[in-house]
Structure formats: C-alpha cells, structure tokens
Amino acid sequence: MRTTLSAHQNTLFSTRKNQKHHAKSNTNTIENPNSLPEILFITSYPPRECGIATYSQDLILALNNKFQKSFDIKICALESEFEKQHYPDEVNYILETDNQKSYLDLAANINENNTISMMVIEHEFGLFRSNEADFMAFLQSVNKPIIVAFHTVLPNPNALLRENVQKIDKIVQSIIVMTQSSAKLLVHDYAIAKDKIAVIPHGTHLVEHTNKDFLKEKYNFAGRKIIATFGLLSSGKSIETSINALPTIVKKHPEVLFLVIGKTHPTVVKNEGEKYRSTLEAQITALNLNANVLFINQYLPLNELLEYLQLTDIYLFTSKDRNQAVSGTFSYAISCGCPIISTPIPHAVEVLQNGTGIIIDFENPKQLAKQVTLLLDNESLRNEISSNGIHKLAPTAWENSAIAHALLFEKISHEKIELHYKIPAINWNHFKKMTTDFAMIQFSIINQPDLNSGYTLDDNARALVAMCQNYALKKESNDLKYIQKYLDFIAFCLQPECHFLNYVDTNKKFTTQNSENLNDSNGRAIWALGYLISISDLLPIELEIKAKKTLQLALVQVHKIHSPRAMAFIIKGIYYSNTTNYLEENTFVLKQLSDRLVQMYKHETDENWQWFEPYLTYGNSILPEAMLCAYRATNMDVYREIAKTSFDFLLTKIFKNNTIKVISNKGWLHNDNKIHPDKIGGEQPIDVAYTILALSKFYETFQQTDYLNKMEVAFDWFLGKNHLHQIVYNPCTGGCYDGLEDTYINLNQGAESTVSYVMARLTIEKYLVKKSQKIPNKTPFSKKIVVPQKVTIENTNQPKKWIEFAAINLL
C-alpha cells in the first residue's frame, strides 16, 4: 500500500499538531519542574513473543540499570486490534497499529505531555504493514524529537520503499542501525546523510561462563557433543539444512545431540499451525535421527537460555533470508562463547571475520556437515573461535549499548538530558573466586582464574586492604577468614632478613621473578599491615598481634629504600598503624621517608611543574596522598603544602572535560617544556582506584567538594565514562577488566584490576553512596591516638635493635 496521506488524515493530524496544548488533570500531562525528562519507547514488548519485543525489554532494562536521575523511560506497546496482550506495569501506552484513532489519541497524549522529551521508535515495516499511512501521519504530527531504530534495512529498494524511508528520515532527528552494512545501505541505496545515522550494535548479555561439563550434567547431556540453534521457529530458519547435514556428522560423531530451542513463531502458528515443526519431525524420523535431535519447544527464561548456550559446543545459524540485517540469537550465542557456523547474512559477514566464526553458503548441508565435523575434531580450534568471538562482541554488551543510546539521547536533547551513572551493587563473586585456600591468584583468563599464574604479595596486600575496608563498613563476619588468609600470605612472604618476596608459584615456592625490584611490593605490604592495624579494635586479637609483629619486622630495613612509590606506601602504612598504635620510632621512619620525598619535590618543582619527579608515570596519586598522611601524622605544614600543591597539579593533568584520563603506560608525561601528545589507551584500573583513594583522603582533610565531585567522575570511568564509552567493570562477574586500550578493552579480569575496582567501590560506598551520613573525621586529628609507653631505640639503622623492638611491642 502506497504511503500517501489523504486530505482527511492530513486534517486530523495537523489539527492535533497545531492546536495549543494545555495540561490536563491527568498527572501524565502535568509538567513537574522537578520531574526527569521522559523518553517514550514505541515498540513491541513482552509478553508479545518477537525479537524486537525481547530486544526492547533488554535495552530498557540496561538503560535503567546504567543510569539514575537522568531520564524516565515510558513504554508504548504495539499490538493489533485483534491480538491483545496483558502487559506488565511498566507499559504506559498501547498503540493499536491497525486503528487510526489509536494513532490520533497517542499523538495527542504525546503532544500534550510536556515531560516527554523525545520518542524512540523500534521500527520494522511489518509492524505497521496494515496502516502505514496513519503511521507516517503520526510521525509528522508529533512535536517531539524522534529517534527511529531500523531493525531491517533492505538492499536495492523499490521506489516506494525508498520514498517511505526518506520520508521518515526528513521527520526524525536520528536513525539507529545495528551494523555498518545497514548504515552503508542507508547512505548508498536510500541517500540518507551519513551524519544522521548512529550505528549501535545489537546488545548481548554479559555471561559468567559457567563450566560446560557442569552445565551438561545439570541438563542431563553428559557425554554428548551439543550442537544447537534457538529462536522462534519458522521456515526461514532453514532447520532442515542442519537436519540434512546430521547423518554425515553422526556417522563420525554418534554422541552429537542437536538442540532446536524455541517455540514456533506466533504468526506462523496463527497462519499454519505447527506444520513446519511436524515436517521437521517427520524428516528426523525418516533419517533415523531421533536419538540425535531434541526439540525444546519453549520460550525459555533468559538465565536458562544462556545456560543452554554455554553448554553448546557448536552453534548453527542457518537462516535462508539473504537480507536479514541482524540476529539477536546470533549475538547471544557468540557472547556465550559458542563457536558459530553461519550462513552469510550481512550481520554474520560483518562479525565473523579474523577467526571469530565460519561462514557457509545458504541451504548447503554438505558444507555444514564438513565444517561441523572439522570443529568437533579440533577442540583447540573451537576454543580459539570461542575466545575470538567473546572479544569481538564484548563492546556490544547491553551495558555498552545502553551507554551508546544514552549519549545519543543527550545529544538529541541538546544536553537537556544530563547523564548520571548508577553505582552498581558490590559483587564479591570474582574477588572470592580468585582466592584459593592459600591466597589470591594473580591472573585470570577472561573470568576464569589462571592457577598457573601463581600468587603475588602485591595482589594479596591490596586484597587485605579491600577486605578490611569492607569489614570496617559492614562488619560482615565472613570477611574475617579472608582477612586471615591474606594476612597469613603476607607473613609467609616475609623473609628472615626482614624483607618480603613477591612471587609465589602454585606449589607455594618462591620463584626466580623475585630477583626483580621488590621495593614497591615491600611498601604495599606495609601499607596493608598498617591499614589492618588501623581497624584492629574491630578485629580478633590474634589478627592484631600478627599484623603488628609482621609490620615491625618489615620496618627493620625500610631505611634502605629510596623508590618514591615504595616510600609512599610505607608512609601510608605507618600513618594508618599510628592511628590506633602510635609508636614514636615508627613516626621517626615516617618523617625520614617523607623528608626524602620533600627533597625530591624541591629538586624537581618549578613554575610549571609541581611534582616529585621529572615525569608522571604510574601510581602517581599515592605520592601526594603519602605527603598528606605525613601531615596528618605530624602536623608539619611543609608536608601539607607539598601534598596539596602536588595533588592539585596532578589533577589538572588527568581531569579534563569532566572525565578522568590517567597517565597512559604507553608513554609517560615528561616535564620537557614540549607539547606532549595524548596517548590513547594503556589506562589501568589501579591508577584510577589510587586516584579515588587519594581524593577521599584529601576530601576528608580539606572538605573541598571538588574532591568529592572528582571521586564520582573518576569512578564513572569504570562504568563507561571513558574514551571508548565502554564498561571496564563487569557487573555480571564482579570482576574488572585489565585495561582500557586505544580501541578495545582487555577482557581478562586479573587480581590487580579486580581488587583495585573493589577498593574504589568501597571508597565510593563510604563517601558517596552513604554521603548523607555525617563524616566523623572533620579535622585531620579528630581520631583518638593510642600512645603506649615510650621505648627508646639507640640506633634505628641497626636491624638487631629493630628486631628487639618488634618483639617487645606486639600490643
């Protein structure tokens, strides 16, 4: 049907558009100055069973989970007059797509509601096939900005289709497509301006990647090689292609089981019943494949579906629709780690490159059988394709899709929408998964702990700080066993010569890596011990005794350390220890190391460079934070002045345009009076976390709200406010990715990055999540200092004397 507006339609809709609208008594139409901008999604929506409905539900959930106090999403569900649904409470409007009056009423409601700031239409031409003219008239009549997401873009359009798309283009402010292929079609086949188009890939779910064998046991598939496909069943899926390939596959691999997951498409059931499924069942029987094919004729809950996909050894996508722009089923399978064999729909051709999957011809069972057998025979190839696919689709996680959509909303609203990231709940799963009976493991492959990487003092010292932070905030008794474990590991690493080794293998043996510079590791251990001692009034006495003993032994040799960051960690450790266990001898060491940093600062600083070194490298914020700790411990103004001046100088280098960009490990920032090129990528979670810790200490001391605001900005880096606009923290696993690079995220979730995130998150918990609670420490010295009897040491440079001192000062 040609989309041409009749005179009657023009009159109806233009009258609605041009009349002056007044607020009605309905609360939906009264403008509240304190209300958030509303974004109205017009889309099919569950319980309607279709791909766009599921897509919209996932997207809206992700938007609501990622952002707070930014916008208020409303939903208008699409349905036909003869196909009604019982919608959940979040659906605010219903548009009957074959009812002209429904379009008129919706347009009136939208135009009269001053809180609605824009509309997002999840578009498929089939949704409006029965009334395209009224749909176009509706678009023209609405006086709000419109974003339309095209779920299908057909190549080589006829004149009518091309004209309709161009009409939509003239009305809307932006067009979303899900692939670069679709964007190119819009530009070349429909003459749509490139800058009008936003490419936001189909979202995928973050998955924790449960063990495949465990899941096969759970679903009674143990010992089987699982091939699967899923989605609403219709002849377009070409399931018969896979069934015709099975005899060849089963001949070599009789253990194969082909799962066909999903109900028949409701439209298909309405028009022809279960004819297609019955045809497939007859084909299976004729080929004697009943033991090798299982229909799961259900619309599975998401968590169950994702488990089925994770236990799948090979995923088959055999659609025969040459123009299918994108497939959500395809995306979900890759995100679950399924090696994929697919027909060459545009989405597959775009994604399955460089070892991320295998492309076969349409309706070619011979090719399919060959490729399935190839993968079944080669586990390492399956694992490689699985890993490549996970990395390829990581940027398409629903969280990242939500960020991309929200940035577009912000742009279309001309920044009337102000984005605020929602702070996720604390998730300890990966943190604790990385911890064995002995200690915390160093590295992780994606989110699977790499036992072969062994253990480090660095990671376990930071883990001890994080767990002590949580215990101080929440007094969770389960934390104590982890505190004990990390403390025991630190003591294990202490050598008879009163210094620590850093690297321990899985057999609890120190490795040859310990020939490397260990100063920073020693400093981190002292920081962790001091932090534990600072909350010792909350802990069992045996933990306090062990920490104090280990700390005093560790301080024996620290006068020999000149590494700036190692000295900074030691200063922090002594400061924290002194808050509950003041020892004059320890304060002497603190001053000694602090004075060295003062001398470094005075040597390097000039009018344009207020820093301790001639360059900014890694872990920068711990240097001014250490000087602040020295001031809080001694009340010496020189420490305070240098702490604040150097920290404020650092902040000017890493905070710009209300975002943080820490110094990249791809190139340090030098004081060479030259313009230093910005290095993209190489940003580490640990640097962001240390900055947040330092900001909290400076806020606690100086009560400047700018420090508090920067804490929030810095934490948003983990949540997606970075140059890639992608999450660095994975809320599904509780792990943190290992680095923000130039064009990608390093998806491994090692101990350093995960613990760094947790330290930052707990700091945010104390100062932002619970900022309504009064902070008791209003001045640097409001905390009570416990001062024991004085012990005199004749020569603090003598190890023997320090060992004697440690032995008599356990409490």
N, C-alpha and C positions, 0 to 999 in steps of 0.2 A: 504494500500500500504506500503510495507516494505521500510524504510528509508535507502536506500543504495545508495551511491554516484556512479554515473557512471564515467568512465575514463574521458569522455568529461567534466562532471561537475567539477571533481577534477582539470582538467587542467584550465578551465575557472576561477574558484575561486582562485586557488593557484597562478595563474599568477597575478591576481589583488592584492593578498596579498603580494607577494614577490617583486613586482616591486617597484622601488624608486619613491616616490610621490613628485611632485613639486607643489608649489602654482600656481593656475590658475588665470586668470584675474578676474574670478568671485569673488566678495567680500566675498562670503561664505567660500572660501577656503584659503583666505589670513590670515596668523596669525598676529594678532594685539597684541603687548605686553601689551596693556592696556585693552584688552577685558577680559570679565569674562569667566571662563570655561563653555563650553556648555554641557548640558545634553540632549541627544536626546531620547525622548519617542517614542517608536514604538508601536502603539495601534490603535484600532478602536476609532473613535472620532466623536462627533456630527457634522453634523446633522444625521449621521448614528444612528439609533434607536436600541441600545442594551445596556445591563447592563454594559459591560466593557467600552463602549464609555462614558457613564454618569460618571462612576467611575473615569476614567482618567481625564475628564474635571474637576471634583470636586477636585481631588488630585492636579492637576497642578495649579488650582486657589488658593488652600490653600498654596501651596509652594510659589507661587508668592506673596501672601498676608503676609506670615510669615517672609520671608527673603528678604533682599535687599543687593545688591553689593556682592552676594555670588556665584551665578551661573546664567546662562542664559538658560532657558528651550526652546528647539526646539521640534517640533512635526512632526512625520511621521505617517500619517493616513493610515490604512489598508483598502483596498477595493478590490473587484474583478473586473476583466476586463469588466464584463457586469452589474455592479451595481455601477454606478458613483454617487458621491455626490458633492455638491457645498460647499466647506469648508470655514470657516472663515479665516481671515488673519493670525491668529497665527499658522496655519498649514503650515509647511515649505517644507515638502516632502510628496510624496504619494508612497506607495508600493502596486502594484497590486499582490495579493498573488497567482494568478494563471498564472503569467507571469515571466518566467525565466529571461528575460532581465531586468525586473524591479529590481529583486534582485541584478543582476550584477551592474546596474547603482547606486543603493543605496550604495552597498558596496564600490564602487569606490569613491563616494562622501564622505562617512564617513572616509575612509582611507586617503583621500587627504585633509581633513579639519582638520588642526592642532588645531583648537579651540574646537573641540568636544572632551571632556574628558572622556565621558562614555555613554553607552546606557542603557536604561531601557525598557524592553520588557514586556508589559502586555499580558500574554500568555493564550490562550485557544486552545487546539488542533484542535477544529473545525474551527478556523480562518485560519489554514494552511492545512486543510484536502486535498485540491486539489493539493498541491505541497509541501509535507513535505520534500522531498529530497532536493529541492532547498533552503528551509528554513534552514535546517541543514548545507548545504554547505555555505550559507550566514553567519551563526554564526561562522563557522570555519575560514572564510576568513577575518572577520573584526579584525583589530588590535587595538581595544579599549577595555577597561574593560566593561563587560556586567553584568547587574543585570536582572534576569528574575523573574517575579511575576506570579506564577501559580494560576490561578483563579479556577482551578479544579484539585484535586488530587484523583484519583480513587483507591479504595482498591483492593487487590487481582489482581494486573495487570497480563496480559498475558506476555509472554516472549518478544514480540515485543514492547509493551508499556513500559515495564521495561527498555529495552535496549535503547529506544529513550530518556527517562528521564535521564538515566545515561550518555548518550552522551552529552546531554545539560549540565548536571552537570560538566562534565570534561572541558567544554568550558568556562562557566560563572564563575564570581568571587563570586556571592552570589545569593541565591534563597529566594524570599519572598513568604510566605503563610499567610493566614489570620486567621487561627485558630490553636490552639495547636493540634487538631485532625489531621489536614493536615500535620503538622510537624512530628508527630509520624508516620504517614503513610510513609512519605518520608524516615524516618530513618529505619523503620522495613520492609516495603514492597519493597523499592527501593534501600536500602543500601546507602543512602546519608549521609554524615557526618553531625552530629548534629550542629557543629560549622559553617557550611556553610549556615545554614538556619536562616533567620530572620522572626519572627512572628510579623506582623503588621496588626492589625485587620482592617476590612472594616471600612472606615470612616463614621461618622454620622454628621449631621448638628446640630449646636447649635440652639436652639429654645427658643424664649422668652416666650412661653407658655401663649398664649392669653386665656382669659376666654372662656370655652367650650360653654356656653349658648349664649354668644355674637356671636361666630362663627356660631352656628346653626341658629341663627336669620339671619345672613348675607347670608347664603346659603339656606334659606327657609326650614330648617329642624327643626324648633322649635317644641318642644313637642315629638320629635322622639328619640328613642334609636338607635344609629348608630352602625352597625357592618360593617366593611369594609375590603377590600383587594385591593392591587394595584400591577401593573406591567404589562409588555407586555403579552397579553393574549395568552395562548396555552393550549393544553390538559394536559400538565404536571402540570399545576396549580391545577388541580382537583377541579375546581369551583363547579362541580356537587355535591361534598361531602357537601359543605355548603348549597347548594340549597335543597338537600335531608334532611338536618337537620332542615331547616326553618319551616316546618309545625308544628313540636313539639314545637319549640321556640315561634312561633307566637301564638300558642294556649294559652300560658300563658302571652305572651307579644305582643299583637297585634300592639303596637306602634313601633315595630322594623322595621328598614329600612336597607337592606343590599346593600352597595355600592360596585360595581365592577368597579374599577377605572383603566383605561388604554386601549390603542389601542391593537388590535391584533398584535402579533409579525410579522414584515415584512416578515420573511422567511415563516411563516405559511400562510400569505396572498398570497404569491407568489406560494406556492405549492398547497394550497387547498381553498384559498379564506376565506370567513367568515363562513365556515361550522361549526366550533366548537361553535362560538358565536350563530349561528342560532339554534344549538342543545340545548344550554342552554336556549335560549328564549322560545323554544317550551316546555322545561321541566318546566319552570316557569309558563307558561300559563296552562299546564296540572295540576299543583298543586295549581292553583288559588292563585298565589303569586305576581301578577303584582303590587299590591299596596305595596309590601314589598321588592321589588328588583329594583334597579336603576343602569343601565349601564352608566358609564361616559366614553364614547368611545373617549378619547382624550389622547394625550401625554402632561400632564399638566405642565405648568411652575412651577419651584421649589417652589416659595413662595406660590402658590395656592395649590400645593400638600401638603405642610407642614401644611397648614391651614385645609385641609380636614382630615389629620391625627390627628390634635389636637382636632377636634370636634368628633372624633371617640371614642365610649365608649368601644368597644372590637375590636381588630384586629385579623383576621383569616389568618393563613398561612397554606395552606393545600397541599403543593407540594407532589406529589407521587414519586418524584425522590429520591430514597434511598441514592444516592451518591452525592447529591447537597452539595458541600463543604460549600458554604456561600451564603447568600442572602442579597443584598443591601436593598431590600424592607423591609425585616425583621428588619434590623438595623435601618432604618429611622423611622419605626413605634415605636420602643422602645424609641428612642431619643425624639419622640413627646409625650411621656407619655402614649402610648396605652398599656393597659393590653393585652397580647398576648396569644392566644391559637394556638399551632403549632404542626405539625407532626414532628417526630423525625429525621430531617436531622441533620448531625453532628454539624452544627453551632448552631441549636436550643438546642440540648442536652448539648452543652458546655455552652451556655449563660443562659438558663432558669433554673437555679438552685437557691435554697435557696429563693424561693418566688418571683422570677422575671418573672414567666410565668407558663403556663400549657402545658404539653405535652399530645397529644392523639395519637392513632395508625393511621397509614396510611389508608385512604379511609374508615373511620369509622364514618358515620353521626350520629349514635346513641350516641357515646361518645361525639362528638362535641356538639350535642344538649344539653346534660346533663351539660357540662362544661359552655356553653354559658348561660344557664338558671341559673346556680349557680352564675355566676358573675353578671348577671343582677339583681338578687335578693339581692345582697350584695355590696352596694356602697363602704363601708369601705374596703372590700377586693380588689375591683377594684383600689381604691386609693393607697392601700398598694403595690399592684403589680406594679402599675404605678411608684410610688416613687422608689421602689427597682430596677426597670428596668432602670430608668434615672440614678441612682447612678452607676449601673453596667456598663453602656455603656458610662459614662462620659469620661473615658480615651480614647475612640475611636473617639472623636470629630475630624473633619477633620484637625483642627489646630494641634492636637497631632499626628495625622497620618503624617502630613507634617514634624513635628519635627523628628519623628522616621525615615522617609525616608531621611531627610537631614543629620542626624547623620550617616546613612549608607553610603550616598554619600561621606561624609567627610572621613569615614573610608576606603572606597574602593579607594579613590583618594590619600590615604596616606597623608592626611591633605593638599593636594594642594588646595582643596576647603576649604575656611575659612568662617565659618558661621557668618552672621551678622543679628540679628533680626530686623525686621522692626517695628518702633514705630507706634502703631495704632492711628488713629484719636481719638480725645476726644469725648466721648459719654456720655452725661449727663442723658440719659433716666432713668437709675435705681436710680441714685442720686436724681433726682427730683421726681421719683415715690415714693421714701421712705419719701418724705416730704409732710405732710398734711397741712391744713390751719394753724395749730398750730406750728408744729416743725417737726424735723426729727425723724422717728420711729427707735427704737433700733435694732430689729432683722428682719430677712427675712427667710421664708421657701422656699428654692431654690431662686427664684427671685420674690416671692410674699410677699410684706410687711406683717409682723405679727403685726396687730394693737394691739393685746392683750399684746405685749411686752412693750408697752408704750414708754416713751422718757427718754433720759438722757442728762444731762448737757455736759458730755464728748463728745457725738456724735455731739451735736449742736455747741459746741465750735470749734471742728475740722471742721465741715461743714462751719462755718463762715470764718475760715482761708482759706479754699479751695475756697470759692466763692469770697473772697477778692483777692486771688491770681489771679483768672481768670479775675476779673474786672480790676485789675491793668495792666494785659497783654493786654486785648482786649476791655475794655470799653463797654461791652455789657449791654445795659440799662436794659434788663430783669433780670440781676443779682441783681439789687437793691432791688427787692421785696424779694428775698431770703436772702440777707444780712439783711434787716429789720427784717425778720421773725426770723432768728437765733439770732440776737441781742436782740430782744424782749424776746425770750425764756431765754437767759442768764440773763437778767434783772429780769424776772419772778422768776428765781431760787435764786436771791439774797434775803437774809433774813434781817430783821430789825437789827439783831446783826452783820451785815456786813460780813456774810459768805454765801456760796452757799450750797444749797442742790442739789443732783444729780439726783434722780429718781422721775419721774412723771408718773402717770398712764393715761389711755385714758380719764379719767374724769377730768384731769388737777389737780389731787390731789397728794400731795407728799406721797410717800409710806414708809412703815416700813424699806425698804432697806437703808434708809438714816441714820440709826443708824451705818452703816459701816464707815470705814475710808474715809473721804471725802477730804483729803488734796490734793491729785493729781487732783481731779476734780476742786477744787478751783484754783489750779495752771493753769490748762488748760484754764479755763475761763479767767483768767488774761492774758494769752498768746494771746487768741483770741481777747480780747478787745484791747490790745496793738497793735496787728497786724492791726486791723481796723484803729486805730488812725494813724498808720504809713502811710496810704494811704488816710487820711482824706481830703487832698487837692483835691482829685478826687471825693469826695462823697458829697451828700447833707448835709447841715449844721446840720440838725436835727439828723442825724446819728452820726455825730461827737460829738455833745453835749451829747447825751445819752451815748455813749461809754465812754467819758471822765468822766462823772458823775458816771457811774457804776464802772469804774476802780478805781477811787479814794475812793469810799466807800469800794470796795473789798480789798483795800490795808490796811485798818484800822487794821485788825487782823493778817496780814501775819507774823508779827514778832514772833508769837507763833508757826509757822510751822517749823518742823525740818526734814520732809521727803525729801530725796535728790532730787527726781524727781519733787516733788511739788515746791521745791525751784528753781529748774532749769527752770520750766515753768514760774514761777513768774519773774525770771531774764530776760528771753526772752521777756516776756510781757512788762516789764519796758523798756528794751532796745529799742524795736520797738516803743513804745509810745514816748520815748525821741527823736527819730529821727525827729519828727515834733513838739513835745510839751515838750521840756526839762523842767523838774522840779527838782530842787536840792533835794527836800525832797524825791522824788522817787529814785533818784540816791543814796541817803543815804541808802534806803532799799535795793537797788540792791547790794551795797557794803557789807551790813550786811549779806545778804544771801550768797553772793559769798565768803566771808571770812569763812563762815561755811563750804562750800564745800572745800575750801583750807585746812582747818584744817582736814577734813575727809581724803583728799588726802594724806596729810603729815603723818597722823597716819597710813595709810594702805600701802603706797608705799614701795617697797624695790627694790633690784636689778632686780628681775624678774617679778615684779608686780607693774605696774604704774596705779593704779585705786583708786577710792574713797571708795570702799567697799571691803571686803574680798572675794567677789564673783561677777560674772557678771550675771545679771538676765534679766529683760525685759527693753525695752526702754533705752538701755544703752547710745546710741549716744547723747541723749539730755543733758547728764551731761557735756561732753567736749564742746558741742555746747553752752551751757549756759555760760561756762567759757570764750569762745571766744566772746560771746555777752558782757560779763562783761568787757573784754579787750577793745572791740570796743567802749564801753560806757565811759570808764575811762582812757584808755591808760596806765593801770598799767601792767607792764611786767610780774608780777607773775601770773596774770590771763592768759596771752598769753602763757607762758611757760607750765603751767599745762594743758591748753586747748590742745595744740599741742601734748605734750608728751602722755597724756592720750588717745587722739583720735587715734594717730598712734599706740599705744599699742592695742587698741580695734580692729583696722583694721587688725592687724596681727592675731587676733583670729577668725575673721569672713570671711576674704577673703583668699581663697586658690585655687590654680589651676584655676585662672581666673574666679572663681564663688564666690557667697556670700552664706554663711550658717549662719544665725543669731542664737543666743543662743536659744536653744530649751526650751520651757516651760515644757518639760518632765524632765529636770534636769539642774540646774544652774552650771556654771563653777566656781569652787572654787579655791582659792589660798592655796592649801593644799600640794603643792610640790609633788603631785602624778599625774600619768598619768590619765587624765580624759577621760573616754570612750566617743566617739562621740555618741550623742543622735540623732537618726534619727526621723524626724517628729516633730510636735509641733512648726513649724516655722510660725510666724504670719505676715500678711501683714503690720501691723502697725510698726513692728520693721524694716522691710526693708524700709518703707517710711520714718521713722525718720532718718535712716542712710543716705538716699538720701538728705533729708533736711540739715543734718549736713554737708555732703560732699560739698553741694553747698555753704554753708557759709564759709567753710574752703578754698574752691577754690577761692571764691570771695576775701578772705582776703590775702591768701598766693600765689595765682596764680600758684599753682603747678598742672601740667597737670595730675599727677597721681590721684588727687582727682576727676578730670573731668572724667577720664577713669573709675574709680571705680563707679561713678554715673551711667554710661552706663551699666556696669556689673551688678550692683545691680538692675537696672530697668529690665534687661533681666530676672531676677528671676520671675517677674510677667508673662513674655511672654513664659516661658518654660525652661529657663536655671537653672534648679534646679535638685535635686536628682531623681525626678520622670520623668523628661523631659516632664512635662505636664503644660498646661497653668493654671495660678492662676487667671488671669484676663479674663473675658468673654466678648469678643468684641461685641457679639450679643446683650446682655442686657445692657452693660456698667457697670455691677456690678463686684465685686471682690469676689472670694471665701474666706471663712472664715479661712482657714488654710491649710498648707501643712503638711500632716501627714506622717507616715512611709511608708504606701503602698497605700494611697488614698488621694484625695482632698476633704475637707469638702465643699460641693456644695452650702451651704447656703451663701447668699450674703447680710450680715448684714451691718449696717451703718458704724461700725468701719472700716471694711476691705474695703468697697467701697470708703469711704471718704479718707482713707489712700492712696489707689491707685490714686485717683484724685489729692491729694496733690503732690504725687510723679510725676505723669504725667505732672502736670503744672510746676513743678520744671524742669523736663526734657525739657519741651517746652521752658523755658527761657534760659537754659544753653546749651542744645544740639541741639534741633530742630532749634533754631534760633541762634546758636553759631557763625554764620557768622556776626551777628550784634555785634558791639563793646559794651562790657560791660562797662557802665559809671563809675561804682564804683571800680576804680583801687586801691584805698587805703582804709584803714578802716574808714577814717573820711572825705571822699570827699563829703559826703552828707551834705547839709546845715542844721545846727541845729537851731531851733527857740527857743530862750530863752526869756520867759516872765519876767515881773517884779518879783523880789525875794519876797517870802513870808516866814516869819520866824515862825517856829513852836518850841515852848519851849520844848515839850516832845513828841517825836514821838511814845511813847508807850501808849499814852492816847487816847482811842477811840474818846472822845469828841473833842479833838483838831483836829484829823484827819477828823472827820465829818465836822467841821467848815472849814477846809482846802479844802475839796472836794466841799463844797458849793460855795466857792469864786473863784474856779479855773476851771470853766467849759470850758473856752476858753484859 
